[in-house]
Amino acid sequence: MLHVLVPTDFSNNSYNALFYATKFLRDKEVTFHLVNVCGSSDTTDEERVKIASSEGLDAMEHRLVRDVGNNPHHFFDKVSLCSDMTKGVADYAKEHDVDVMVIGNKAKEELKHILFGTNAMQLVREVNNCPILIVPLEIDFKIVDKIAFVSNFNQPISKPNVDALLFFRSIMDSSIVPMGIEEDKGTEEMDKNKSMFLESIEHYANKEVKLPIFKDKVNTIQEFVELWNIDMLAMVYYPHHFFLEFIGKGMIKELNTKLSVPFLILPGTAS
């Protein structure tokens, strides 16, 4: 049984993330944890707020059943939390040992919703026990034929992250497209990390694509995704390293806004 955490603020963004996850995992036994952070721990009239939250969660499940039907493989735990958003969701993910978190990306018409922008990036930083799948609002679900994995291989790809990537590709028998970022002259250690990773996915991988940076990382990756008809993009988040550059400079927000495919973020602290 998979455990999938879907934080929701009842926006179209968070609903679309749930919709995508149920379609993607339609043949898997899954418990979906629908978690609404309905206020901080010192919220006044907490009972009233929790009742409204519970009603919203019920409505979300009913909307999903209406849209995709009743899947006998899928079960729903609906939880209302009065806590700090980031801490509450991160603690819940750890306490319930969830396998993956699914959230919506930042939509232009929904800038004020709690799950997007800075708060979404805080979740990426804080939730280090499971992958996070970020789903664009505008996309329709389609079969995932190709999953691109991008890295400069400055760090080794951990076995849990290789296993997670292979699991995601197994769901729809996808192929993995390794994408190497060529920024500087590589080192022997980087070559070793890449070689070990390619060996671990060799039965399911296309030939590696090496991408020199002509303009910037965001445009290079975006062009690659479009040119190769990529259906999902995957990266590892290394705190204080390669991926931090995306967050620190706001590049992950730009990439996430431009991407038209789901974005799988693997935790660099996995061991």
Number of C-alpha atoms within 10 A of each C-alpha: 10 15 20 26 26 25 23 27 18 15 14 15 24 26 22 23 24 26 19 23 20 20 14 17 17 16 14 15 15 18 17 23 21 20 22 24 22 23 18 14 12 10 12 10 8 14 10 10 16 19 13 12 23 18 10 18 23 14 13 20 16 13 14 17 13 10 10 12 10 12 14 11 14 17 14 15 12 18 17 20 19 17 16 15 22 21 14 17 23 20 14 18 23 14 9 12 15 19 17 22 28 25 29 28 27 24 18 9 7 15 11 11 17 16 26 21 17 13 14 20 17 17 20 20 17 15 22 19 20 24 26 24 23 23 28 25 23 13 13 11 15 11 12 19 15 22 28 28 18 19 20 19 22 17 17 18 19 18 13 16 21 15 13 17 21 19 13 19 20 12 15 15 15 20 20 27 22 22 22 17 18 14 12 9 6 12 11 9 13 16 15 15 18 21 13 14 18 17 10 16 18 12 10 15 19 17 11 14 14 13 16 14 15 9 8 10 17 19 15 15 20 18 13 16 20 13 9 11 14 21 20 25 25 23 20 23 23 17 16 9 12 16 18 16 15 17 19 11 10 14 17 17 20 15 17 21 15 13 22 21 26 27 25 25 21 27 24 23 16 16 9
